[in-house]
Amino acid sequence: MYQKLSRDQIAEAVAQDIPDGAYVNLGIGLPTKVAHYLSADKDVFLHSENGLLAFGPPPAAGEEDPELINAGKEYVTLLTGGCYFHHGDSFAMMRGGHLDICVLGAFQVAANGDLANWHTGAADAIPAVGGAMDLAVGAKKVFVTTDHVTKTGEAKIVAELSYPATGLRCVDRIYTDLCVIDVCPEGLKVIRKVDGLSFAELQSLTGAALLDAT
């Protein structure tokens, strides 16, 4: 029997894999939790698409600054040497290859690294592109955080996307509540999985072929 990882545990796993000195954008939702688990002995420079660089954890109650928020409208603090700037400059950083890593959520990830995270294609769905397309093509590495399956049990890691694409062949690593997968030229390589989960069970919950590197 196995226990799925919580959202906080997924975020912590991502934080542990971010190297010292990296410039990192954290997407809205689960990715923003990564900021809470970055080690104090690492110099990681967090970037927010609304125009912040080198921001820190949430402020103490009563010390919130309405002009210091991240892209998810959450209050943050500015670290020593941090700065804020025009939205256009922020997107120039994203598109210009100046970010080492971005962490994004996903509706689907395909076996070749294609990403869908802005629209399900449903007639009543509200599309939400934000800066995801810019990050997907501009960041040097793209990490995805997601549940392994949907609430109805459908695979989110698939052979080919059925939802509108955000970026093509852009995902480098996938963090789910069951495992961590590297997207490699030879295929989807499972590098970690939760205790008690067999590779066969994991494969049965995945819509694309996996390679076992655990």
NUPA-325511 format. One line per field, with one value per residue: residue number from 1; residue in three letters; x, y, z of N, C-alpha, C in turn. Coordinates in nm, 2 decimals, padded with zeros to 4 digits. Example, Ala and Ser with C-alpha at 12.3 -4.5 7.8 and 13.67 -1.06 7.14 Angstrom:
! NUPA-325511
nr	1;2
rest	ALA;SER
n_X	01.32;01.28
n_Y	-00.57;-00.22
n_Z	00.78;00.71
ca_X	01.23;01.37
ca_Y	-00.45;-00.11
ca_Z	00.78;00.71
c_X	01.32;01.29
c_Y	-00.33;00.00
c_Z	00.78;00.79
//
This chain:
! NUPA-325511
nr	1;2;3;4;5;6;7;8;9;10;11;12;13;14;15;16;17;18;19;20;21;22;23;24;25;26;27;28;29;30;31;32;33;34;35;36;37;38;39;40;41;42;43;44;45;46;47;48;49;50;51;52;53;54;55;56;57;58;59;60;61;62;63;64;65;66;67;68;69;70;71;72;73;74;75;76;77;78;79;80;81;82;83;84;85;86;87;88;89;90;91;92;93;94;95;96;97;98;99;100;101;102;103;104;105;106;107;108;109;110;111;112;113;114;115;116;117;118;119;120;121;122;123;124;125;126;127;128;129;130;131;132;133;134;135;136;137;138;139;140;141;142;143;144;145;146;147;148;149;150;151;152;153;154;155;156;157;158;159;160;161;162;163;164;165;166;167;168;169;170;171;172;173;174;175;176;177;178;179;180;181;182;183;184;185;186;187;188;189;190;191;192;193;194;195;196;197;198;199;200;201;202;203;204;205;206;207;208;209;210;211;212;213;214
rest	MET;TYR;GLN;LYS;LEU;SER;ARG;ASP;GLN;ILE;ALA;GLU;ALA;VAL;ALA;GLN;ASP;ILE;PRO;ASP;GLY;ALA;TYR;VAL;ASN;LEU;GLY;ILE;GLY;LEU;PRO;THR;LYS;VAL;ALA;HIS;TYR;LEU;SER;ALA;ASP;LYS;ASP;VAL;PHE;LEU;HIS;SER;GLU;ASN;GLY;LEU;LEU;ALA;PHE;GLY;PRO;PRO;PRO;ALA;ALA;GLY;GLU;GLU;ASP;PRO;GLU;LEU;ILE;ASN;ALA;GLY;LYS;GLU;TYR;VAL;THR;LEU;LEU;THR;GLY;GLY;CYS;TYR;PHE;HIS;HIS;GLY;ASP;SER;PHE;ALA;MET;MET;ARG;GLY;GLY;HIS;LEU;ASP;ILE;CYS;VAL;LEU;GLY;ALA;PHE;GLN;VAL;ALA;ALA;ASN;GLY;ASP;LEU;ALA;ASN;TRP;HIS;THR;GLY;ALA;ALA;ASP;ALA;ILE;PRO;ALA;VAL;GLY;GLY;ALA;MET;ASP;LEU;ALA;VAL;GLY;ALA;LYS;LYS;VAL;PHE;VAL;THR;THR;ASP;HIS;VAL;THR;LYS;THR;GLY;GLU;ALA;LYS;ILE;VAL;ALA;GLU;LEU;SER;TYR;PRO;ALA;THR;GLY;LEU;ARG;CYS;VAL;ASP;ARG;ILE;TYR;THR;ASP;LEU;CYS;VAL;ILE;ASP;VAL;CYS;PRO;GLU;GLY;LEU;LYS;VAL;ILE;ARG;LYS;VAL;ASP;GLY;LEU;SER;PHE;ALA;GLU;LEU;GLN;SER;LEU;THR;GLY;ALA;ALA;LEU;LEU;ASP;ALA;THR
n_X	00.08;00.05;00.12;00.00;00.18;00.14;00.03;00.21;00.43;00.50;00.58;00.80;00.97;01.04;01.17;01.40;01.54;01.62;01.89;02.17;02.20;02.02;01.79;01.45;01.12;00.80;00.50;00.14;-00.06;-00.01;00.28;00.37;00.40;00.65;00.83;00.83;00.98;01.25;01.59;01.76;02.03;02.08;02.12;01.87;01.70;01.40;01.16;00.88;00.61;00.47;00.65;00.87;01.18;01.39;01.23;01.09;00.96;00.61;00.49;00.49;00.18;-00.01;00.20;00.18;00.24;00.06;00.17;00.35;00.32;00.29;00.25;00.03;-00.13;-00.06;00.07;00.41;00.76;01.04;01.37;01.70;01.86;01.68;01.43;01.18;00.98;00.88;00.61;00.64;00.92;00.96;00.85;01.02;01.25;01.16;01.10;01.35;01.53;01.65;01.58;01.65;01.50;01.15;00.85;00.56;00.21;-00.01;-00.25;-00.22;00.06;00.26;00.42;00.64;00.71;00.54;00.32;00.02;-00.16;-00.34;-00.60;-00.88;-01.03;-01.29;-01.63;-01.74;-01.52;-01.29;-01.04;-00.69;-00.42;-00.21;00.13;00.23;00.29;00.50;00.69;00.72;00.85;01.07;01.22;01.51;01.49;01.20;00.99;00.72;00.44;00.20;-00.11;-00.11;-00.32;-00.65;-00.93;-01.13;-00.99;-00.86;-00.57;-00.30;-00.06;00.03;00.02;-00.02;-00.12;-00.45;-00.57;-00.56;-00.24;00.02;00.30;00.55;00.73;00.87;00.88;01.09;01.10;00.88;00.68;00.48;00.21;00.28;00.52;00.85;00.94;01.16;01.18;01.30;01.51;01.49;01.25;01.00;01.13;01.12;01.24;01.21;00.98;00.68;00.71;00.61;00.47;00.44;00.62;00.46;00.21;00.22;00.26;00.01;-00.15;-00.08;-00.08;00.10;00.40;00.64;00.97;01.17;01.38;01.44
n_Y	-00.12;00.23;00.57;00.88;01.17;01.49;01.82;02.00;01.84;01.77;02.02;02.07;01.87;01.97;02.21;02.11;02.02;02.25;02.43;02.60;02.95;02.98;03.14;03.17;03.11;03.09;02.94;03.01;02.89;02.56;02.56;02.80;02.73;02.62;02.82;02.83;02.62;02.64;02.61;02.78;02.81;02.83;03.05;03.15;03.31;03.44;03.50;03.70;03.72;03.96;04.15;04.13;04.06;03.85;03.80;03.73;03.53;03.53;03.83;03.92;03.92;04.21;04.35;04.37;04.47;04.63;04.67;04.48;04.19;03.86;03.68;03.53;03.69;03.70;03.81;03.91;03.94;04.16;04.07;04.16;04.35;04.29;04.37;04.57;04.61;04.72;04.55;04.48;04.46;04.25;04.04;04.04;03.94;03.68;03.58;03.61;03.42;03.43;03.31;03.04;02.82;02.74;02.68;02.51;02.45;02.18;02.06;01.85;01.65;01.55;01.26;01.34;01.58;01.79;02.05;02.12;02.36;02.58;02.57;02.37;02.31;02.27;02.39;02.55;02.63;02.85;03.01;03.06;03.19;03.37;03.41;03.17;03.06;03.21;03.15;02.88;02.85;03.02;02.98;02.81;02.55;02.36;02.27;02.07;02.06;01.85;01.66;01.31;01.18;01.28;01.41;01.24;01.01;01.00;00.98;01.22;01.24;01.17;01.00;01.17;01.51;01.60;01.83;02.19;02.31;02.45;02.48;02.33;02.03;02.11;02.05;01.95;01.81;01.62;01.65;01.46;01.35;01.10;01.03;01.12;01.23;01.23;01.39;01.26;01.21;00.94;00.87;00.87;00.89;00.74;00.86;00.87;00.74;00.70;00.53;00.19;00.18;00.00;-00.03;-00.13;-00.07;00.21;00.25;00.17;00.38;00.58;00.75;00.71;00.53;00.43;00.45;00.27;00.40;00.39
n_Z	00.00;-00.07;-00.01;-00.12;-00.21;-00.05;-00.15;-00.04;00.00;-00.26;-00.35;-00.18;-00.27;-00.52;-00.45;-00.33;-00.55;-00.69;-00.79;-00.62;-00.67;-00.88;-01.11;-01.08;-01.18;-01.03;-01.10;-01.08;-00.81;-00.70;-00.77;-00.64;-00.37;-00.35;-00.28;00.00;00.08;00.01;00.07;00.33;00.30;00.03;-00.25;-00.41;-00.67;-00.69;-00.94;-01.05;-01.27;-01.27;-01.22;-01.03;-00.87;-00.68;-00.44;-00.12;00.16;00.28;00.44;00.79;00.98;00.95;00.84;00.57;00.23;-00.01;-00.26;-00.30;-00.42;-00.55;-00.87;-00.82;-00.66;-00.40;-00.09;-00.06;00.05;00.00;-00.07;00.04;-00.20;-00.39;-00.64;-00.82;-01.12;-01.45;-01.61;-01.87;-01.89;-01.73;-01.88;-02.09;-01.97;-01.92;-02.18;-02.30;-02.23;-01.97;-01.74;-01.53;-01.44;-01.46;-01.28;-01.33;-01.33;-01.46;-01.70;-01.87;-01.97;-02.23;-02.37;-02.52;-02.40;-02.45;-02.33;-02.17;-02.02;-02.00;-02.09;-02.11;-02.33;-02.31;-02.37;-02.17;-02.02;-01.86;-02.02;-01.93;-01.99;-01.90;-01.82;-01.91;-02.16;-02.25;-02.05;-02.09;-02.33;-02.29;-02.05;-01.93;-01.82;-01.77;-01.51;-01.40;-01.19;-01.06;-01.00;-01.04;-01.16;-01.28;-01.09;-01.16;-01.22;-01.46;-01.67;-01.65;-01.75;-02.07;-02.39;-02.62;-02.64;-02.56;-02.50;-02.56;-02.66;-02.46;-02.48;-02.69;-02.66;-02.43;-02.16;-01.89;-01.65;-01.44;-01.16;-00.96;-00.74;-00.70;-00.81;-00.96;-01.28;-01.54;-01.85;-02.13;-02.42;-02.49;-02.37;-02.11;-01.81;-01.50;-01.20;-00.93;-00.70;-00.49;-00.17;-00.16;-00.39;-00.68;-00.99;-01.20;-01.11;-01.11;-01.39;-01.48;-01.41;-01.58;-01.89;-02.09;-02.21;-01.97;-01.84;-01.62;-01.39;-01.12
ca_X	00.00;00.13;00.06;00.03;00.24;00.06;00.08;00.33;00.54;00.55;00.65;00.93;01.06;01.09;01.26;01.53;01.61;01.66;02.03;02.21;02.23;01.92;01.68;01.34;00.98;00.70;00.37;00.03;-00.12;00.09;00.42;00.40;00.44;00.79;00.91;00.83;01.07;01.38;01.68;01.82;02.17;02.09;02.08;01.78;01.64;01.26;01.10;00.74;00.59;00.41;00.76;00.95;01.29;01.45;01.14;01.10;00.84;00.50;00.52;00.41;00.05;-00.01;00.31;00.16;00.25;-00.02;00.25;00.45;00.25;00.34;00.16;-00.09;-00.19;-00.02;00.17;00.55;00.86;01.15;01.49;01.81;01.91;01.56;01.38;01.05;01.00;00.77;00.56;00.71;01.06;00.95;00.83;01.15;01.33;01.10;01.12;01.49;01.62;01.72;01.54;01.71;01.39;01.02;00.77;00.43;00.11;-00.05;-00.37;-00.16;00.20;00.27;00.55;00.76;00.73;00.44;00.25;-00.11;-00.20;-00.41;-00.74;-00.92;-01.10;-01.44;-01.70;-01.77;-01.40;-01.23;-00.89;-00.61;-00.29;-00.11;00.26;00.27;00.35;00.63;00.78;00.74;00.95;01.18;01.30;01.61;01.43;01.06;00.94;00.58;00.39;00.06;-00.15;-00.08;-00.44;-00.75;-01.03;-01.21;-00.91;-00.80;-00.42;-00.26;00.06;-00.04;00.10;-00.03;-00.21;-00.59;-00.61;-00.48;-00.10;00.08;00.43;00.58;00.86;00.93;00.89;01.21;01.08;00.74;00.66;00.34;00.19;00.32;00.66;00.92;00.97;01.24;01.14;01.43;01.50;01.45;01.12;00.97;01.21;01.08;01.36;01.17;00.83;00.65;00.73;00.50;00.40;00.52;00.63;00.35;00.09;00.24;00.23;-00.13;-00.21;-00.01;-00.13;00.22;00.49;00.74;01.10;01.21;01.52;01.45
ca_Y	00.00;00.35;00.70;00.98;01.29;01.61;01.93;02.06;01.74;01.79;02.15;02.05;01.79;02.06;02.30;02.04;02.00;02.38;02.45;02.73;03.05;02.97;03.23;03.08;03.17;03.00;02.97;03.03;02.77;02.47;02.61;02.91;02.67;02.59;02.92;02.80;02.51;02.67;02.61;02.91;02.81;02.85;03.18;03.13;03.44;03.42;03.60;03.69;03.78;04.09;04.25;04.12;03.97;03.83;03.82;03.63;03.47;03.62;03.91;03.90;03.98;04.35;04.42;04.34;04.59;04.60;04.68;04.36;04.07;03.77;03.67;03.47;03.80;03.67;03.91;03.86;04.04;04.18;04.04;04.25;04.34;04.26;04.49;04.55;04.67;04.72;04.42;04.45;04.42;04.11;03.94;04.04;03.84;03.54;03.54;03.62;03.31;03.48;03.23;02.90;02.72;02.78;02.57;02.53;02.34;02.12;01.97;01.73;01.65;01.45;01.18;01.42;01.70;01.89;02.09;02.18;02.41;02.70;02.56;02.22;02.30;02.26;02.51;02.64;02.65;02.98;03.00;03.14;03.18;03.44;03.41;03.03;03.03;03.28;03.08;02.74;02.86;03.11;02.93;02.71;02.43;02.36;02.17;02.07;02.00;01.81;01.53;01.21;01.16;01.38;01.37;01.13;00.90;01.00;01.01;01.35;01.22;01.11;00.98;01.29;01.60;01.62;01.97;02.29;02.31;02.57;02.48;02.20;01.97;02.21;02.01;01.87;01.72;01.62;01.61;01.43;01.30;00.96;01.01;01.23;01.18;01.31;01.38;01.23;01.17;00.80;00.85;00.92;00.81;00.75;00.86;00.85;00.71;00.69;00.39;00.10;00.18;-00.07;00.03;-00.18;00.01;00.35;00.25;00.15;00.51;00.67;00.73;00.69;00.44;00.48;00.38;00.26;00.43;00.40
ca_Z	00.00;-00.08;00.03;-00.22;-00.16;-00.04;-00.23;00.02;-00.02;-00.40;-00.35;-00.11;-00.36;-00.63;-00.39;-00.31;-00.68;-00.74;-00.75;-00.57;-00.77;-00.99;-01.12;-01.09;-01.18;-00.98;-01.15;-00.99;-00.76;-00.63;-00.78;-00.54;-00.25;-00.36;-00.21;00.14;00.11;-00.04;00.18;00.36;00.26;-00.11;-00.30;-00.52;-00.70;-00.74;-01.03;-01.06;-01.40;-01.26;-01.21;-00.90;-00.87;-00.55;-00.34;-00.01;00.21;00.31;00.55;00.92;00.99;00.97;00.77;00.42;00.14;-00.13;-00.38;-00.31;-00.44;-00.66;-00.98;-00.76;-00.58;-00.26;-00.03;-00.04;00.10;-00.10;-00.01;00.02;-00.34;-00.47;-00.71;-00.89;-01.25;-01.54;-01.66;-02.00;-01.87;-01.67;-01.99;-02.17;-01.90;-01.94;-02.32;-02.34;-02.18;-01.85;-01.62;-01.53;-01.42;-01.43;-01.23;-01.38;-01.32;-01.59;-01.72;-01.93;-02.02;-02.33;-02.36;-02.58;-02.33;-02.48;-02.21;-02.18;-01.89;-02.00;-02.14;-02.13;-02.45;-02.29;-02.41;-02.06;-01.95;-01.87;-02.05;-01.84;-02.04;-01.82;-01.89;-01.92;-02.29;-02.25;-01.96;-02.14;-02.44;-02.25;-01.94;-01.97;-01.78;-01.72;-01.41;-01.39;-01.07;-01.09;-00.96;-01.14;-01.24;-01.25;-00.98;-01.21;-01.25;-01.60;-01.67;-01.69;-01.83;-02.18;-02.51;-02.69;-02.57;-02.61;-02.47;-02.64;-02.61;-02.41;-02.54;-02.75;-02.63;-02.34;-02.02;-01.86;-01.54;-01.39;-01.02;-00.93;-00.61;-00.70;-00.86;-01.03;-01.41;-01.63;-02.00;-02.19;-02.57;-02.50;-02.32;-01.98;-01.71;-01.36;-01.12;-00.79;-00.68;-00.34;-00.12;-00.16;-00.52;-00.78;-01.12;-01.27;-01.06;-01.17;-01.53;-01.50;-01.39;-01.67;-02.03;-02.18;-02.16;-01.87;-01.82;-01.48;-01.35;-00.98
c_X	00.09;00.05;00.10;00.09;00.13;00.11;00.21;00.45;00.60;00.63;00.79;01.03;01.12;01.19;01.40;01.61;01.65;01.80;02.06;02.24;02.13;01.83;01.56;01.21;00.89;00.57;00.26;-00.02;-00.01;00.23;00.46;00.45;00.59;00.88;00.92;00.93;01.21;01.48;01.75;01.97;02.19;02.05;02.00;01.70;01.50;01.21;00.95;00.70;00.53;00.52;00.83;01.07;01.36;01.35;01.14;00.96;00.73;00.54;00.44;00.28;00.06;00.10;00.30;00.17;00.17;00.05;00.35;00.36;00.31;00.23;00.03;-00.17;-00.16;00.09;00.31;00.64;00.97;01.28;01.59;01.86;01.79;01.51;01.24;01.06;00.88;00.74;00.63;00.85;01.06;00.93;00.95;01.25;01.29;01.13;01.26;01.58;01.70;01.68;01.59;01.60;01.26;00.94;00.63;00.33;00.07;-00.18;-00.32;-00.02;00.21;00.41;00.67;00.78;00.64;00.36;00.12;-00.15;-00.28;-00.56;-00.77;-00.99;-01.25;-01.51;-01.72;-01.64;-01.35;-01.08;-00.81;-00.46;-00.18;00.02;00.32;00.34;00.49;00.73;00.81;00.85;01.08;01.27;01.39;01.56;01.29;01.03;00.79;00.54;00.24;00.02;-00.13;-00.20;-00.54;-00.84;-01.11;-01.12;-00.84;-00.65;-00.40;-00.13;00.02;00.06;00.10;-00.13;-00.35;-00.64;-00.52;-00.34;-00.06;00.22;00.46;00.72;00.94;00.95;01.01;01.18;00.94;00.74;00.51;00.33;00.23;00.47;00.72;00.97;01.06;01.20;01.27;01.41;01.45;01.31;01.10;01.03;01.17;01.21;01.33;01.02;00.81;00.67;00.60;00.43;00.49;00.52;00.51;00.22;00.10;00.21;00.09;-00.21;-00.16;-00.06;-00.02;00.32;00.60;00.86;01.14;01.35;01.54;01.54
c_Y	00.12;00.47;00.81;01.10;01.40;01.71;01.99;01.97;01.75;01.92;02.14;01.97;01.88;02.15;02.23;02.02;02.13;02.41;02.59;02.83;03.06;03.09;03.16;03.15;03.06;03.03;02.98;02.89;02.69;02.52;02.71;02.85;02.64;02.69;02.90;02.70;02.53;02.68;02.74;02.92;02.82;02.99;03.15;03.26;03.41;03.53;03.58;03.77;03.92;04.19;04.25;04.03;03.97;03.87;03.71;03.58;03.57;03.70;03.87;03.97;04.12;04.43;04.40;04.48;04.55;04.61;04.57;04.23;03.99;03.76;03.60;03.57;03.77;03.77;03.84;03.97;04.05;04.16;04.15;04.24;04.32;04.39;04.46;04.64;04.66;04.57;04.38;04.40;04.28;04.01;03.93;03.94;03.70;03.50;03.54;03.52;03.34;03.40;03.09;02.80;02.80;02.66;02.60;02.42;02.29;02.05;01.84;01.76;01.53;01.38;01.25;01.55;01.82;01.92;02.15;02.23;02.54;02.69;02.41;02.20;02.29;02.39;02.61;02.67;02.79;02.97;03.10;03.12;03.24;03.44;03.27;03.00;03.09;03.20;02.94;02.75;02.94;03.05;02.82;02.57;02.45;02.25;02.18;02.00;01.97;01.68;01.43;01.18;01.27;01.33;01.25;01.01;00.90;01.04;01.15;01.35;01.12;01.09;01.11;01.38;01.59;01.76;02.07;02.30;02.45;02.59;02.34;02.16;02.06;02.16;01.92;01.77;01.73;01.57;01.59;01.38;01.16;00.94;01.14;01.16;01.28;01.28;01.37;01.20;01.03;00.77;00.91;00.83;00.84;00.75;00.85;00.82;00.69;00.54;00.31;00.09;00.11;00.00;-00.01;-00.09;00.16;00.35;00.24;00.28;00.62;00.64;00.72;00.59;00.50;00.39;00.38;00.29;00.44;00.30
c_Z	00.00;-00.04;-00.07;-00.14;-00.15;-00.13;-00.17;00.00;-00.16;-00.41;-00.29;-00.20;-00.47;-00.57;-00.37;-00.44;-00.75;-00.69;-00.69;-00.69;-00.88;-00.99;-01.16;-01.09;-01.13;-01.03;-01.04;-00.94;-00.68;-00.65;-00.68;-00.41;-00.24;-00.28;-00.06;00.18;00.06;00.08;00.20;00.32;00.11;-00.15;-00.43;-00.55;-00.77;-00.82;-01.04;-01.19;-01.39;-01.23;-01.08;-00.93;-00.73;-00.44;-00.24;00.03;00.24;00.43;00.68;00.91;01.02;00.90;00.62;00.35;00.02;-00.26;-00.40;-00.31;-00.55;-00.76;-00.93;-00.67;-00.43;-00.21;-00.02;00.02;-00.01;-00.02;-00.04;-00.13;-00.44;-00.54;-00.78;-01.01;-01.33;-01.59;-01.79;-01.99;-01.81;-01.78;-02.08;-02.10;-01.93;-02.09;-02.37;-02.29;-02.06;-01.73;-01.64;-01.53;-01.41;-01.38;-01.26;-01.34;-01.46;-01.58;-01.78;-01.97;-02.11;-02.32;-02.42;-02.51;-02.36;-02.35;-02.25;-02.04;-01.88;-02.04;-02.16;-02.26;-02.44;-02.32;-02.29;-01.97;-01.97;-01.90;-01.96;-01.88;-01.94;-01.89;-01.92;-02.05;-02.30;-02.17;-02.03;-02.25;-02.40;-02.14;-01.99;-01.94;-01.73;-01.63;-01.40;-01.26;-01.10;-01.02;-01.07;-01.23;-01.20;-01.13;-01.03;-01.25;-01.38;-01.59;-01.71;-01.76;-01.95;-02.30;-02.60;-02.63;-02.64;-02.58;-02.55;-02.58;-02.56;-02.47;-02.59;-02.71;-02.53;-02.20;-02.00;-01.75;-01.48;-01.25;-00.99;-00.78;-00.59;-00.74;-00.92;-01.16;-01.49;-01.78;-02.07;-02.34;-02.58;-02.44;-02.18;-01.87;-01.57;-01.27;-00.97;-00.79;-00.53;-00.30;-00.13;-00.30;-00.62;-00.91;-01.21;-01.24;-01.12;-01.31;-01.56;-01.48;-01.48;-01.82;-02.13;-02.12;-02.07;-01.88;-01.67;-01.45;-01.20;-00.92
//
